[in-house]
Amino acid sequence: MRVDVAPERIPLTRLAGVGPARAARLAQLGLASVRDLFFLVPRRLEHSGPRVSAAEAATRVGAEVAVVGALRALRLFRAGRGRSVLSLDLADESGALRVLFFNQPWLFERLRAVSASQAKVEFSGRVGATKKGPALLAPRLLDATESRDEPRLVPVYPLTEGIGQEFLRKLAQRALEEHAHGIRDPLPESVRRERGLLGLQEAVLALHRPATPEEFERARARMALERLLALQARLARSQELASQGRARPVRLSEGERAELVARLPFDPTAGQRRVLDQILADIGRERPMRRLLQGEVGAGKTLVALAACAAVVRGGGQAALLAPTELLCEQHWLGLRAPLAAFGVRAVLFTGSLRASAKRAALEELAAGRAGLAIGTHALFSPAVSFQRLDLAVIDEQQRFGVAQKRALLDKGRDVHALLMTATPIPRTLALCFYGDLETSLLAERPPGRGTLETRVFASAARAHVLAFLTERAQLGERIFWVCPRIVDPAQEESDERESRAQIASAERAFASLQASELAPYGVELLHGRISAERRSRAIERFRRGTALVLVGTSIVEVGVDVPEATVMVIEDAERFGLAQLHQLRGRVGRSPRASWCFLLGSDGASERLAFLERCSDGFAIAEEDLRRRGMGDLAGLRQAGENLEGLAAPELDLELVKLARNLVRGSEELRSHYSSSESAAELV
């Protein structure tokens, strides 16, 4: 009698061929159970081509074919410039076909062992014409024991070291044969029928044994829906838990609110007043605030957070401002210290590079309640950091922190109010996915008195023209950012990708070049993550004062370096950045009434994508375009704590799936309960 066991309860070690070593490697792909393997979405499908003889394959130059045979005459030789070619003959009853692999010397020993065993193998690939006749070029290794004559679709999975495609394919097939009967579909049949969805068991089979590309895409959509259902269920649970919390309310009278606004070191815009009113209303309730503040670059989010922190401290509590980099923390510390003092708020800086004595002093002041605000990096997560009464946590550039990290800070108080901030505009699809449990505020307007900002795309060959323009701006005392995608040249680092990345612009090389250019007399400073905190501070201060007018760095300048006199941003190898990040970088200029420019230096092939920035300054439109071009998972930092949304590719389809998942979960307690306990879900804040 067969006893059905849910796939999530079956470890992969129950499958033949998976011992402790392989289980550890599979875990690196997020695979621990049979269910995980069922839900592993192939990156794409490949067409294996029809199975033919070696002799017939030689007549099909340019076609995709599969050939079964024995391996003969293996040879590995060098082809110059560090390249290698592995050549062998694939022989069957009809003759032999030459097979070539390029730059895969590690295959030699593996295939030599197969040849020695005299086992038959199947190679699938394109037949190409070479100087020595037809050859199968860089083919895929398939399972020769399968009986078939027609072409078939082959799933291509994500891999990790020590796990090959053929092993993973066989493992998936073995799991289907032994355990597919245990798959239970939590969605009612009526819902599936109404929405045209595949059943879960049907989808899993179509994912790993697709009959057609269309069937595979339907299976991918159902798998994506499963992940979204789990995520939306956790968001709903998170909302329920927050509603049950009992935070300490911070209530200000109308007079106290007016005094708070009057003491701000700036005249708030209408948008800032609106957002501040929302925040003050939130922290005035017992339910813990969970608010996401999105704002365009330079819209003044930090100053709104300053007012919220001041209100909490005035009410007898403490606040924490968490930032992802020491540079950003240092800039918050320098910029907010004076305004905080005007509110009577004492703040302490807490970062990993602080001297031991400074850390001890900061810890004592926070624990005793003498310091009302802590400004810090990941160092704030340390168990040594304790607050007398933490009421508010402000998390800047929140997308750079994982779920557990945010929780580590919130757990330092009881039902702490949380304000999450980001200057990276979040497309509505991602906002619904990841932040459905948060109230949202938007600061879209720029403060008054800002000049124009013009973006232009140039080929790298126009560098001399750009330098001439920069010299003109430097003569007027204006500041210049010069950003590169890397710190040092790849040739100075150990990397398997050294050759392919050798031409990537580096900050160190640009710094040396600009020091020898016509900009040298105006002062050139270098800023990146590997230099000391003291040198960083010195470089920024010289740039801020105008002692040095050029600041060369990496994307570290994306946040935290606020110098209104900066009017030019130059970004080398701009195609190596996403559109949203380029928009962030150019937001470092255009912060004064002067006209400003952003020059994107890239290859001709990148000009069409980069040209989008020439005509668009709306951060949300740019983020949507980035999503369309690069896909859901490539927007840096927005994937949370291992949450895998593989298979979400088409934004239009994705948004409909997200809406469907939200509606299903919110309309059914049974589904909410099932998916909130699912192993594929991830709690947010």
C-alpha positions in Angstrom: 0.0 0.0 0.0 1.4 3.4 -1.1 1.4 6.1 1.5 1.4 9.6 0.0 3.8 12.0 1.6 3.7 15.7 0.9 6.8 16.6 -1.3 7.9 19.4 1.1 8.4 16.7 3.8 10.7 14.5 1.6 14.4 15.5 1.7 16.4 15.3 -1.5 18.6 12.7 0.2 15.7 10.3 -0.3 16.4 10.3 -4.0 19.0 8.0 -5.5 22.3 9.8 -6.3 21.9 12.5 -3.6 24.3 12.0 -0.7 25.4 14.6 1.9 27.9 16.2 -0.4 25.5 16.7 -3.3 22.8 17.7 -0.9 25.0 20.5 0.3 25.6 21.7 -3.2 21.9 21.5 -4.1 21.2 23.6 -1.0 23.2 26.4 -2.6 20.4 26.5 -5.2 17.8 26.7 -2.5 16.9 23.0 -2.9 16.4 21.0 0.2 13.2 19.0 -0.4 11.4 17.3 -3.4 9.0 20.2 -3.4 11.9 22.7 -3.9 13.0 20.6 -6.9 9.5 20.5 -8.3 9.3 24.3 -8.0 12.7 25.0 -9.6 11.9 26.9 -12.7 14.2 26.3 -15.7 15.8 29.4 -17.1 14.7 28.5 -20.6 14.1 25.6 -23.0 16.4 24.3 -25.6 15.5 22.3 -28.7 17.4 19.0 -28.8 16.9 18.4 -32.5 16.0 15.0 -34.1 18.1 12.0 -33.3 20.1 11.0 -36.5 23.1 8.9 -37.3 26.6 10.4 -37.5 26.7 10.0 -41.3 23.4 11.9 -41.7 24.4 14.6 -39.2 27.4 15.4 -41.5 25.0 16.2 -44.3 22.9 18.7 -42.2 25.3 21.6 -41.8 23.5 24.5 -40.0 20.8 22.2 -38.5 20.2 21.2 -34.8 20.6 17.4 -34.4 21.3 14.8 -31.8 23.7 11.9 -32.3 24.2 8.8 -30.1 27.6 7.1 -30.2 30.9 6.2 -28.5 33.7 8.6 -27.9 37.0 8.2 -29.8 40.2 10.1 -30.3 40.0 12.7 -27.6 42.5 15.6 -28.1 42.9 18.8 -26.1 45.1 21.5 -27.6 45.8 25.2 -27.1 44.5 27.8 -29.7 46.5 30.8 -28.5 45.7 33.7 -26.1 44.8 31.2 -23.4 42.1 29.5 -25.4 41.6 25.8 -25.7 39.8 23.4 -28.1 38.7 19.9 -27.1 38.2 17.7 -30.2 36.8 14.1 -30.3 35.0 11.7 -32.7 31.5 10.5 -32.0 31.2 7.1 -33.7 28.2 4.9 -34.5 27.5 2.2 -37.1 27.3 4.7 -39.9 30.7 6.4 -39.2 32.1 9.1 -37.1 31.3 12.8 -36.6 33.8 15.3 -35.2 32.8 17.2 -32.0 34.4 20.4 -30.8 34.2 22.1 -27.4 35.8 25.6 -26.9 37.4 26.8 -23.7 36.2 23.9 -21.6 39.4 22.1 -20.8 37.8 20.6 -17.6 35.6 18.4 -19.9 38.6 16.5 -21.1 39.0 14.3 -18.0 35.3 13.7 -17.7 34.9 12.6 -21.3 38.0 10.6 -21.2 36.5 8.6 -18.4 33.3 8.1 -20.4 35.4 6.9 -23.4 37.3 4.4 -21.3 34.0 2.9 -20.0 32.9 2.5 -23.6 29.5 3.8 -22.6 27.3 5.4 -25.3 26.5 9.1 -25.0 24.2 11.5 -26.8 25.3 14.9 -28.0 22.8 17.6 -29.2 23.8 20.7 -31.0 24.3 22.6 -34.3 26.3 21.1 -37.1 28.8 23.6 -38.3 31.2 23.8 -41.3 34.9 23.9 -40.4 38.1 23.8 -42.5 38.3 20.0 -41.7 34.6 19.4 -42.6 31.3 19.2 -40.7 31.5 19.1 -36.9 29.1 19.2 -34.0 29.9 22.5 -32.2 29.7 22.9 -28.4 26.9 20.4 -28.0 24.9 19.5 -24.9 25.2 16.1 -23.3 21.8 14.3 -23.1 20.6 11.0 -21.7 21.4 8.3 -24.4 19.2 5.7 -22.7 15.9 7.5 -23.6 14.1 6.0 -26.6 13.0 8.7 -29.1 13.3 9.7 -32.7 11.5 13.1 -32.7 13.0 16.5 -31.5 12.3 17.3 -27.8 12.4 20.3 -25.5 15.1 20.3 -22.9 14.9 22.4 -19.7 18.0 24.4 -18.8 18.2 24.9 -15.1 20.2 27.3 -12.9 23.4 25.6 -11.7 26.0 25.8 -9.0 29.5 24.4 -8.7 29.5 20.6 -8.7 25.9 20.3 -10.1 25.6 19.7 -13.9 22.6 20.1 -16.2 22.3 16.4 -17.0 22.4 15.4 -13.3 19.7 18.0 -12.4 17.5 16.9 -15.3 17.7 13.2 -14.3 17.1 14.1 -10.7 14.0 16.1 -11.6 12.6 13.2 -13.7 13.3 10.7 -10.9 11.5 13.0 -8.4 8.5 13.2 -10.8 8.3 9.5 -11.3 8.5 8.7 -7.5 6.6 11.6 -5.9 4.5 13.7 -8.4 1.4 11.8 -7.2 1.8 13.5 -3.8 1.3 17.0 -5.2 -1.9 18.6 -3.8 -3.4 21.8 -5.3 -4.6 24.3 -2.7 -6.5 26.3 -5.3 -10.1 25.3 -5.8 -10.9 23.8 -9.2 -13.5 26.5 -9.8 -10.8 29.2 -9.4 -8.5 27.4 -11.8 -11.2 26.9 -14.4 -12.3 30.5 -14.2 -8.8 31.9 -14.5 -7.5 29.3 -17.1 -4.8 28.1 -14.8 -3.0 24.8 -15.0 -3.5 22.5 -12.0 -0.4 22.4 -9.8 0.5 18.8 -10.6 -0.1 19.4 -14.3 2.1 22.6 -14.1 5.0 20.8 -12.4 5.0 18.1 -15.0 4.8 20.7 -17.8 7.6 22.6 -16.2 10.1 19.7 -16.3 8.6 17.7 -19.2 7.1 20.3 -21.6 5.4 19.1 -24.7 5.3 22.6 -26.2 6.8 26.0 -25.5 3.3 27.3 -24.8 2.7 24.6 -22.2 6.0 25.5 -20.6 5.0 29.2 -20.4 1.7 28.3 -18.8 3.5 26.2 -16.2 5.9 29.1 -15.5 3.0 31.4 -14.9 1.4 29.0 -12.4 4.8 28.6 -10.6 5.1 32.4 -10.4 1.5 32.5 -9.0 2.5 30.0 -6.3 5.3 32.2 -5.1 3.2 35.3 -5.3 0.4 33.6 -3.3 3.0 32.7 -0.6 4.4 36.2 -0.5 1.0 37.9 -0.4 -0.1 35.6 2.4 2.9 36.6 4.5 2.2 40.2 3.8 -1.4 39.8 5.0 -0.1 38.0 8.1 2.3 40.8 8.7 -0.5 43.3 8.5 -2.5 41.3 11.0 0.4 41.1 13.4 1.0 44.9 13.1 -2.6 45.6 13.9 -2.3 43.6 17.1 0.8 45.5 18.2 0.8 48.1 21.0 3.3 50.8 20.2 3.8 53.8 22.5 1.8 56.6 20.8 3.6 59.9 20.3 0.9 62.6 20.2 1.6 66.3 19.5 -0.9 69.1 20.0 -1.5 71.5 17.1 0.8 74.0 18.8 3.6 71.5 19.2 3.2 70.5 15.5 3.5 74.1 14.4 6.5 74.6 16.6 8.1 71.5 15.2 7.7 72.7 11.6 8.9 76.2 12.5 12.1 74.8 13.9 13.0 72.8 10.8 16.1 74.1 9.0 14.1 74.5 5.8 10.8 75.6 4.5 8.9 72.4 3.8 7.2 71.9 0.5 3.6 71.0 0.3 4.6 67.4 -0.3 6.9 67.3 2.7 4.1 68.8 4.9 1.7 66.2 3.6 4.1 63.3 4.3 5.0 64.6 7.7 1.3 64.8 8.6 0.9 61.2 7.6 3.9 60.1 9.7 2.8 62.1 12.8 -0.7 60.6 12.5 0.8 57.1 12.3 3.1 57.4 15.3 0.2 59.0 17.3 -1.6 55.6 17.3 -0.9 52.4 19.3 -0.7 50.4 16.1 3.0 50.3 15.0 3.6 52.5 12.0 4.7 50.6 8.9 5.3 53.2 6.2 7.4 53.3 3.0 8.5 56.7 1.9 9.5 56.9 -1.7 10.9 60.1 -3.0 12.7 61.3 -6.1 16.4 62.0 -5.7 16.8 65.3 -3.7 13.1 65.5 -2.7 14.0 65.9 1.0 13.1 62.6 2.6 15.9 62.8 5.2 14.6 66.1 6.5 11.1 64.7 6.9 12.7 61.8 8.8 14.5 64.4 10.9 11.2 65.9 12.0 9.8 62.5 12.8 12.8 61.6 15.0 12.6 65.0 16.7 8.9 64.4 17.5 9.6 61.0 19.0 12.5 62.3 21.2 10.4 65.2 22.3 7.8 62.7 23.5 10.4 60.9 25.7 11.4 58.1 23.3 14.4 57.3 21.2 14.9 56.8 17.4 17.4 55.0 15.2 18.4 56.0 11.7 19.9 53.1 9.8 21.9 53.6 6.6 23.7 51.0 4.4 27.1 52.6 4.1 29.5 54.4 6.5 29.7 57.2 4.0 26.0 57.9 4.1 26.0 57.6 7.9 28.8 60.1 8.1 27.0 62.5 5.8 23.7 62.2 7.8 25.7 62.8 11.0 27.4 65.9 9.6 24.2 67.3 8.0 21.7 66.6 10.8 23.8 67.3 13.9 23.1 71.0 14.0 19.4 70.8 13.2 19.0 68.1 15.9 20.7 70.3 18.4 18.2 73.0 17.7 15.5 70.5 18.7 17.5 69.6 21.8 18.2 66.1 20.5 21.5 64.5 21.2 22.6 62.1 18.4 25.4 59.5 18.4 27.2 58.0 15.4 27.6 54.2 15.5 29.6 52.5 12.7 32.0 49.6 12.4 35.1 51.8 12.0 34.6 53.8 15.2 37.3 53.6 17.7 36.6 51.4 20.7 36.4 54.3 23.1 33.8 56.1 20.9 31.7 52.9 20.6 31.7 52.5 24.3 30.6 56.1 24.9 27.8 55.7 22.3 26.6 52.5 23.8 26.4 54.0 27.3 24.5 57.0 26.1 21.9 55.0 24.2 21.4 52.5 27.0 21.0 55.3 29.5 18.7 57.3 27.3 20.9 60.4 27.2 21.2 60.1 23.4 17.8 60.4 21.6 19.0 59.3 18.2 21.4 56.7 16.9 22.7 57.2 13.3 24.5 54.0 12.2 25.2 51.2 9.8 24.8 47.5 10.2 26.8 47.9 13.4 23.4 48.9 15.0 22.4 45.2 14.7 25.0 44.2 17.3 23.6 42.6 20.5 25.7 45.1 22.4 23.5 48.0 21.1 20.5 48.6 23.4 18.1 51.5 23.8 16.3 52.7 26.9 13.1 53.1 24.9 13.3 52.7 21.1 10.1 54.1 19.6 11.0 54.8 15.9 13.3 53.1 13.4 14.1 54.9 10.2 15.7 52.7 7.6 17.3 54.7 4.7 17.9 53.1 1.3 15.8 50.3 2.8 16.1 48.1 -0.3 19.7 47.4 0.6 18.8 45.6 3.8 17.5 42.1 4.1 14.4 41.0 6.1 16.4 39.6 9.0 18.5 42.8 9.3 15.4 45.1 9.5 13.9 42.8 12.1 17.1 42.8 14.1 16.7 46.6 14.5 13.0 46.6 15.2 13.5 43.9 17.9 15.5 46.4 20.0 12.2 47.9 21.1 8.6 46.8 21.7 6.3 47.3 18.7 8.6 49.9 17.2 7.3 52.3 14.6 9.1 51.8 11.3 9.7 54.3 8.5 11.4 52.8 5.4 12.8 55.2 2.9 14.1 54.8 -0.6 15.2 57.1 -3.4 15.0 54.2 -5.9 11.5 54.5 -7.5 9.8 51.1 -7.2 7.6 50.0 -10.2 4.1 49.3 -9.1 4.6 45.5 -9.8 7.4 45.3 -7.3 5.6 47.5 -4.8 2.7 45.2 -4.8 5.0 42.2 -4.6 7.2 43.3 -1.8 5.6 46.1 0.1 1.9 45.2 0.1 1.8 45.3 3.9 3.1 48.9 4.1 1.4 52.3 3.9 3.1 54.3 1.2 4.0 58.0 0.9 5.4 59.7 -2.2 7.6 62.8 -2.5 7.7 63.5 -6.2 8.2 67.2 -6.2 11.7 68.7 -6.1 12.3 71.6 -3.7 12.0 75.0 -5.3 15.0 76.9 -6.6 16.5 74.0 -8.6 18.1 74.6 -12.0 17.8 72.6 -15.2 19.4 69.2 -15.5 20.3 68.0 -19.0 21.4 64.5 -19.8 23.5 63.6 -22.9 24.9 60.4 -24.2 28.4 60.3 -25.8 30.5 57.5 -27.2 33.7 57.0 -25.2 35.6 58.5 -28.0 34.1 61.9 -27.2 36.1 62.0 -23.9 38.3 64.9 -25.1 35.2 67.0 -25.9 33.8 66.2 -22.5 37.0 67.2 -20.8 37.1 70.5 -22.6 33.5 71.3 -21.3 34.5 70.2 -17.7 37.4 72.6 -17.8 35.0 75.5 -18.6 32.8 74.6 -15.6 35.8 74.2 -13.3 36.9 77.7 -14.3 33.6 78.9 -12.9 34.2 77.1 -9.6 31.6 74.4 -10.2 32.1 70.9 -8.9 32.3 67.7 -11.0 31.6 64.0 -10.3 33.3 61.4 -12.3 31.9 57.8 -11.7 33.3 54.5 -12.9 31.8 51.0 -12.5 34.9 49.5 -10.8 37.5 50.5 -8.2 40.6 49.1 -9.9 41.4 47.4 -13.2 40.5 43.7 -13.4 44.1 43.0 -14.4 45.1 43.9 -10.8 42.7 41.4 -9.3 42.4 37.6 -9.4 39.4 36.8 -11.6 38.4 34.1 -14.1 36.7 36.9 -16.0 39.8 39.0 -16.2 40.1 39.0 -20.0 36.5 39.8 -20.7 36.4 42.6 -18.1 39.8 44.1 -18.8 38.4 47.2 -20.5 35.9 48.2 -17.8 36.6 51.7 -16.6 38.0 51.9 -13.1 38.0 54.7 -10.6 41.8 54.3 -9.9 42.7 54.6 -13.6 40.3 57.6 -14.2 41.8 59.3 -11.1 45.3 58.9 -12.4 44.3 60.1 -15.9 42.4 63.2 -14.6 45.4 64.1 -12.4 47.4 64.3 -15.6 44.7 66.2 -17.6 43.8 69.9 -17.9 41.6 69.4 -14.8 44.6 68.7 -12.6 45.1 72.4 -11.5 41.5 72.4 -10.1 42.1 69.5 -7.7 41.1 65.9 -8.1 40.0 63.6 -5.2 39.3 59.9 -5.1 36.4 58.2 -3.3 35.6 54.5 -3.0 34.8 51.9 -0.4 38.3 50.6 0.0 39.9 53.8 1.3 39.9 54.6 5.0 37.1 56.6 6.7 39.6 59.5 7.4 40.7 59.7 3.8 37.0 59.6 2.7 36.1 62.4 5.0 39.1 64.4 3.8 38.2 63.9 0.1 34.5 64.9 0.6 35.4 67.9 2.7 37.9 69.2 0.1 35.3 68.7 -2.6 32.6 70.4 -0.5 34.9 73.4 0.3 36.0 73.7 -3.3 39.7 73.0 -2.6 39.2 70.1 -5.1 36.6 70.5 -7.8 36.7 67.0 -9.2 35.6 63.9 -7.2 36.3 60.5 -8.9 34.6 57.5 -7.5 32.4 54.4 -7.9 28.6 54.2 -7.3 29.4 54.9 -3.7 28.6 58.5 -4.5 25.0 57.4 -5.5 23.8 58.4 -2.0 25.1 60.5 0.8 27.3 63.1 -1.1 25.2 66.3 -1.2 27.2 69.2 -2.6 24.9 71.9 -4.2 27.8 73.4 -6.1 28.2 70.1 -8.1 26.8 70.8 -11.6 28.3 68.0 -13.8 28.1 64.2 -13.5 30.2 62.1 -15.8 29.6 58.3 -15.8 32.0 56.1 -17.7 30.9 52.7 -19.2 27.3 53.8 -18.4 25.8 50.7 -20.0 27.1 48.7 -17.0 24.6 50.4 -14.7 20.8 50.0 -14.7 18.6 52.9 -15.7 17.3 53.4 -12.2 20.9 53.6 -10.8 21.9 56.0 -13.5 19.0 58.2 -12.5 20.1 58.0 -8.9 23.6 59.0 -9.8 22.6 62.0 -11.9 20.5 63.1 -8.9 23.8 64.1 -7.2 23.8 67.2 -9.5 21.1 69.8 -10.2 20.7 70.7 -6.5 21.2 74.4 -6.9 19.7 77.2 -9.2 22.6 76.6 -11.7 22.2 74.6 -14.9 23.6 71.1 -14.5 24.6 68.3 -16.9 24.9 64.5 -16.8 27.2 62.9 -19.4 26.8 59.2 -20.1 29.9 57.7 -21.8 29.2 54.3 -23.4 29.5 52.2 -26.4 27.5 52.7 -29.5 25.5 49.6 -28.8 24.3 51.0 -25.5 23.2 54.4 -27.0 19.5 53.3 -27.6 19.0 52.2 -24.0 20.8 55.2 -22.5 19.0 57.6 -24.8 15.9 56.9 -22.8 17.5 58.9 -20.0 18.0 61.9 -22.3 14.3 62.3 -22.8 13.0 61.1 -19.4 13.5 62.5 -15.9 10.6 60.7 -14.2 12.1 58.2 -11.8 9.1 56.0 -11.8 8.9 55.9 -15.6 12.6 55.0 -15.6 12.1 52.2 -13.1 9.3 50.8 -15.2 11.5 50.9 -18.2 14.3 49.2 -16.3 11.9 46.5 -15.2 10.8 46.0 -18.8 14.3 45.7 -20.2 16.1 43.8 -17.4 13.4 41.7 -15.7 12.0 41.4 -12.3 15.0 39.9 -10.6 17.7 42.3 -11.9 16.6 45.4 -10.0 19.3 45.4 -7.4 18.3 45.0 -3.9 14.6 44.6 -4.4 14.6 40.8 -3.9 14.2 40.2 -0.3 16.1 37.6 1.8 16.2 34.8 -0.7 12.7 35.2 -2.1 12.9 33.7 -5.5 10.4 35.0 -8.1 12.0 33.1 -11.0 9.6 33.1 -13.9 8.2 36.6 -13.5 9.4 38.0 -16.8 6.7 40.0 -18.6 5.7 43.0 -16.5 2.1 43.1 -18.0 1.6 39.4 -17.1 3.3 39.8 -13.8 1.1 42.7 -12.6 -2.0 40.6 -13.4 -0.5 37.7 -11.5 0.2 39.9 -8.5 -3.3 41.3 -8.5 -4.7 37.8 -8.7 -2.6 36.6 -5.9 -3.6 39.5 -3.7 -7.3 39.0 -4.4 -7.2 35.3 -3.8 -5.3 35.6 -0.5 -7.3 38.4 0.9 -10.6 36.7 -0.1 -9.9 33.3 1.5 -8.8 32.6 5.1 -8.0 29.0 4.1 -5.6 30.1 1.3 -4.1 32.7 3.6 -3.4 30.1 6.2 -2.0 27.6 3.8 0.3 30.0 1.9 1.5 31.9 4.9 3.0 28.7 6.3 4.5 27.8 2.9 8.3 27.3 2.8 8.5 29.5 -0.3 7.2 32.6 1.5 9.3 35.3 3.2 8.3 37.6 6.0 9.1 41.2 5.3 9.2 43.9 8.0 
